[in-house]
Structures are given as C-alpha cells and as structure tokens.
Amino acid sequence: MPRISGPQRGSGVQAVVFALNTLEYLANQQSAVGVTDLARAFETTKSRMHRHLQTLVGAGYIVRDDETERYRISTRLMALGQAISNNFDLTSAARPALRDLRETLGHSTVLSMPESDGVRIVFLMHGKSPLEIGVKPGSVLPYHNSAQGKVALAFGDPAVLDEVLARDLPMSTPYSITDPRKLAAEIEAVRKRGWAISPNESTIGLNALAAPVFDALGKFIGVLAIVDSIQFIGENPTPEQVRGVTQAAADISTALGFREK
C-alpha cells in the first residue's frame, strides 16, 4: 500500500483520503488487523495510524477487539455498502458503456457475471446488423470455451481456476480447449493482455471478445464482451475492437468506484 502523499491541499483532504484507504484495506482483509501491521502497510507511524483508527471507531465504521487490540470493519459499514449496492447495481452502471460500445463498433454487447458453473449473461444489447447474433440473457456460458469464462478464470477466484483445470473439459466444437495444460496457458495469456477471445470454441461461426470489470475494492465482478460472427470478430481482433472493449470495461469499473493503485 503506497504512502499517502501527493498534491492534495490541506491536511483535512489528506486525512479523508487516508481514512478511506484504511477502510478499503480493512474491508479486503480476511481477519482483524493490528496497528503495527496497518502502519507497516501504509508506511506511516503507529501513532498516526492509531489516531485515524480512533476516528473511524468513533464514527462507527470500524470496531476494535479489546482482547486482541485488532481492528475490523463494522456492521454499519457493511450495511452502508449494501444500501449503495441496492441502489447502483452492475447492470445500471454498465448500460451507458454498453450502448456507446454498440454504437461505436456495431456488434452485440453483453454483460456477464460469474457463478459456480460458469458465467451468466445478465444483459444483452443487440448489434446493428439485421441478423441477430448474440447469446440468450440468463444462459450460463462454460468457463473453458467462452471468452467471458476465460476472463473470469484469469481475474476471478484462483480456486475456481484450480477446480476447472482438475475436471473434464467437454468439447462443444472441434475448436474447444479440452487440455488442462493448454487452458492454463491460455488463461495466463488472458491475464497478461487483459482480454480474451473464443473463436469457434462454443459455437462454429461465433466469436466473442471480452474484458474484466472490477468493483470499488478491486474485486472482479463481471465481464463485458462483444459478440458477433467470426466474419466480423476474427481470431485476431482489430486494435479498434480491443481498445473499445477494454476501455468500455474500464469505464464501467470506474463508474463502480474502481481506481488503479
């Protein structure tokens, strides 16, 4: 976690940024955290960290365990997050970017979310072509032979990737990846470049280009993709298509509160 510094004017603004980063850090931890570990994570003094923690405790956003002297987020903060989530869901945040991407590239645009067996299509905006080429909202795409699934494996829970690699990978078409070693290499490539494709892998003649969406805490929560005939989204997508999809996914992430560290 970088030290809090930069061009902010006034200690008040800097203190707010510090407090928000502290809440974000605690929310990402699996257990309560002590002052020493927090001070080390933020590259600051224990006394400064303690002052900020006391302020957050007083506001009711974190709690201190008197026995262990460690801190964790409070139910008040969790309730606040739930209230925000209920009023600003992923589909609402994604709709403007999906519409702009459709208008720019002309392909069907799709929003998906990860589930235990694959990624579920939660929103579809048909492309400009008179022929409707896309996927059915509500359907679940397999992890191993869809662009959306590959993105979920690359940026989602590592345990899911381990589970998928350990089981049989069914062949939907002759182009489906069924070798775990080949799939692992493909997922690593997706992780490095930030996007995935699946030409002819789930359905002959169909391709998708997909990129990840992250929430305010940097957690992978969904996939944005364009879907069309292999004629229009080839095995080597155009630079315009890649830029369009990755930028749209980044715009949705930003709308959800995500920011690069």
C-alpha positions in Angstrom: 0.0 0.0 0.0 1.7 3.3 -1.1 2.3 6.1 1.3 -0.4 8.8 1.3 1.2 11.7 -0.4 0.7 13.9 -3.4 -0.7 17.3 -4.4 -3.8 17.3 -2.1 -4.2 20.7 -0.5 -4.6 20.8 3.3 -4.4 18.2 6.0 -8.1 17.7 6.0 -8.3 16.4 2.5 -5.2 14.2 3.1 -6.8 12.8 6.3 -10.0 11.9 4.4 -8.0 10.1 1.7 -6.1 8.2 4.4 -9.3 7.2 6.2 -10.9 6.0 3.1 -7.8 3.9 2.1 -7.8 2.5 5.6 -11.4 1.4 5.3 -10.7 -0.1 1.9 -7.7 -2.0 3.3 -9.6 -3.4 6.2 -12.5 -4.4 4.0 -10.2 -6.5 1.9 -8.7 -8.4 4.9 -9.9 -11.9 5.9 -9.4 -11.1 9.6 -8.9 -8.2 12.0 -5.6 -6.3 11.7 -3.4 -4.7 14.3 -2.0 -1.2 14.4 1.6 -2.3 13.7 0.6 -4.2 10.6 -1.6 -1.3 9.4 1.2 1.2 10.0 3.6 -1.0 8.0 1.1 -1.4 5.2 0.6 2.3 4.8 4.3 3.2 5.5 3.4 5.5 8.3 3.9 5.8 12.1 1.9 3.8 14.6 0.8 7.0 16.4 -0.6 8.5 13.2 -2.4 5.2 12.3 -3.8 5.0 15.8 -5.3 8.5 15.6 -7.1 7.7 12.3 -8.3 4.3 13.7 -9.8 6.0 16.7 -11.6 8.5 14.5 -13.1 5.6 12.4 -14.1 3.7 15.6 -15.8 6.8 16.9 -17.7 7.2 13.6 -18.9 3.6 13.9 -17.2 2.4 10.7 -14.7 0.0 12.3 -14.6 -1.8 15.6 -11.7 -2.7 17.9 -11.5 -6.0 19.7 -10.5 -5.2 23.3 -8.8 -8.5 23.8 -6.6 -8.7 20.7 -6.4 -4.9 20.1 -7.1 -5.5 16.4 -9.5 -3.7 14.1 -12.1 -4.8 11.5 -14.9 -3.2 9.6 -18.2 -2.8 11.4 -21.7 -3.9 10.6 -22.6 -0.2 10.0 -20.1 0.0 7.1 -21.4 -3.3 5.7 -24.9 -2.0 5.8 -23.8 1.2 4.1 -22.2 -0.9 1.3 -25.3 -3.0 0.9 -27.5 0.1 0.7 -25.3 1.5 -2.0 -25.2 -1.8 -3.9 -29.0 -2.0 -3.9 -29.3 1.5 -5.5 -26.4 1.1 -8.0 -26.2 -2.4 -9.5 -23.8 -3.6 -12.1 -26.3 -3.5 -15.0 -27.2 0.1 -14.3 -23.6 1.1 -14.2 -22.7 -0.8 -17.4 -25.6 0.3 -19.6 -24.1 3.6 -20.9 -20.8 1.9 -21.8 -22.6 -1.0 -23.4 -24.7 1.4 -25.5 -21.7 3.5 -26.5 -19.7 0.4 -27.5 -22.5 -0.9 -29.6 -22.8 2.4 -31.4 -19.1 2.6 -32.0 -18.4 -1.0 -33.1 -21.8 -2.2 -34.2 -21.6 -5.6 -32.5 -23.9 -7.0 -29.9 -22.7 -6.1 -26.4 -23.0 -8.4 -23.4 -22.6 -8.2 -19.7 -22.0 -11.4 -17.6 -21.4 -12.3 -14.0 -19.5 -15.3 -12.6 -21.3 -18.2 -11.0 -20.3 -21.7 -9.8 -20.7 -23.4 -13.1 -19.7 -20.6 -15.5 -20.6 -17.0 -16.3 -24.3 -16.0 -16.6 -25.5 -13.5 -19.2 -27.3 -10.7 -17.3 -27.7 -8.1 -20.0 -27.6 -8.1 -23.8 -27.8 -5.2 -26.3 -28.2 -6.4 -29.9 -25.9 -5.1 -32.5 -26.7 -3.1 -35.6 -26.8 -6.0 -38.0 -30.2 -7.0 -39.3 -29.3 -10.6 -38.3 -29.4 -11.1 -34.5 -26.2 -12.7 -33.4 -25.6 -13.0 -29.7 -26.3 -15.0 -26.6 -29.5 -15.5 -24.7 -29.8 -13.5 -21.4 -30.0 -15.8 -18.4 -27.9 -18.5 -20.1 -24.7 -19.8 -18.5 -21.5 -20.0 -20.6 -18.8 -22.6 -19.7 -15.6 -21.3 -18.2 -13.3 -23.1 -20.6 -14.7 -22.4 -24.0 -16.1 -18.9 -23.8 -14.3 -15.6 -23.9 -16.3 -14.5 -20.8 -15.4 -17.6 -19.0 -11.7 -17.3 -19.7 -11.8 -13.7 -18.3 -13.5 -15.0 -15.2 -10.8 -17.7 -14.7 -8.0 -15.2 -15.3 -9.2 -12.4 -12.9 -11.6 -14.2 -10.6 -11.1 -16.5 -7.6 -8.0 -18.7 -8.2 -9.8 -21.6 -6.5 -12.3 -21.7 -9.4 -9.4 -21.9 -11.9 -7.9 -24.8 -10.0 -11.3 -26.6 -9.9 -11.9 -26.1 -13.6 -8.4 -27.4 -14.5 -9.0 -30.5 -12.3 -12.2 -31.7 -14.1 -13.1 -32.9 -17.5 -13.4 -30.2 -20.1 -16.2 -31.1 -22.5 -15.8 -30.5 -26.3 -18.6 -28.3 -27.7 -16.8 -28.0 -31.1 -13.6 -29.3 -32.6 -12.0 -26.0 -31.5 -12.9 -26.2 -27.8 -10.0 -26.3 -25.4 -10.1 -29.7 -23.6 -6.5 -30.0 -22.5 -6.0 -28.5 -19.0 -2.4 -27.5 -19.7 -3.4 -25.7 -22.8 -6.3 -23.9 -20.9 -3.9 -22.9 -18.1 -1.5 -21.4 -20.7 -4.5 -19.6 -22.4 -5.6 -18.1 -19.0 -2.2 -16.9 -18.3 -2.1 -15.1 -21.7 -5.5 -13.6 -21.0 -4.3 -12.3 -17.6 -1.2 -10.7 -19.2 -3.0 -8.9 -22.1 -6.3 -8.1 -20.3 -8.8 -9.6 -22.7 -10.0 -13.0 -24.2 -11.5 -14.4 -27.3 -13.1 -17.7 -28.1 -13.3 -18.2 -31.9 -15.5 -21.2 -32.9 -14.9 -22.7 -29.4 -18.5 -22.8 -28.2 -20.4 -22.5 -31.5 -19.0 -22.7 -35.0 -19.0 -19.4 -36.7 -19.3 -17.3 -33.5 -16.7 -15.3 -31.6 -16.6 -13.0 -28.6 -14.0 -10.5 -27.3 -14.2 -9.9 -23.5 -12.6 -7.9 -20.8 -13.0 -7.8 -16.9 -15.0 -5.4 -14.8 -13.9 -4.6 -11.2 -15.7 -3.1 -8.2 -14.6 -0.3 -5.9 -12.4 -2.7 -3.9 -10.7 -4.0 -7.0 -12.6 -7.3 -6.9 -13.5 -9.0 -10.2 -17.3 -8.9 -10.5 -18.2 -9.2 -14.2 -17.3 -9.4 -17.9 -18.1 -7.1 -20.7 -18.0 -8.6 -24.2 -18.8 -8.0 -27.8 -20.3 -11.0 -29.7 -20.6 -11.5 -33.5 -19.9 -13.8 -36.4 -16.3 -14.9 -36.8 -16.5 -12.9 -40.0 -16.7 -9.6 -38.0 -14.7 -10.5 -34.9 -11.8 -12.6 -36.2 -9.3 -14.8 -34.5 -7.1 -11.7 -34.3 -9.4 -8.8 -33.3 -8.6 -5.4 -34.7 -6.9 -2.9 -32.5 -10.1 -0.8 -32.6 -12.1 -3.7 -31.2 -9.6 -4.4 -28.4 -9.4 -0.8 -27.4 -13.1 -0.4 -27.5 -13.9 -3.4 -25.3 -11.1 -2.8 -22.8 -11.9 0.9 -22.5 -15.6 0.2 -22.0 -14.8 -2.4 -19.3 -12.5 0.2 -17.6 -15.3 2.8 -17.8 -17.7 0.5 -16.1 -15.2 -0.3 -13.4 -14.6 3.5 -12.8 -18.3 4.1 -12.6 -18.4 1.4 -9.8 -15.6 3.2 -7.9 -12.6 1.2 -9.0 -9.3 3.1 -9.4 -5.8 1.9 -10.2 -3.4 1.7 -7.3 
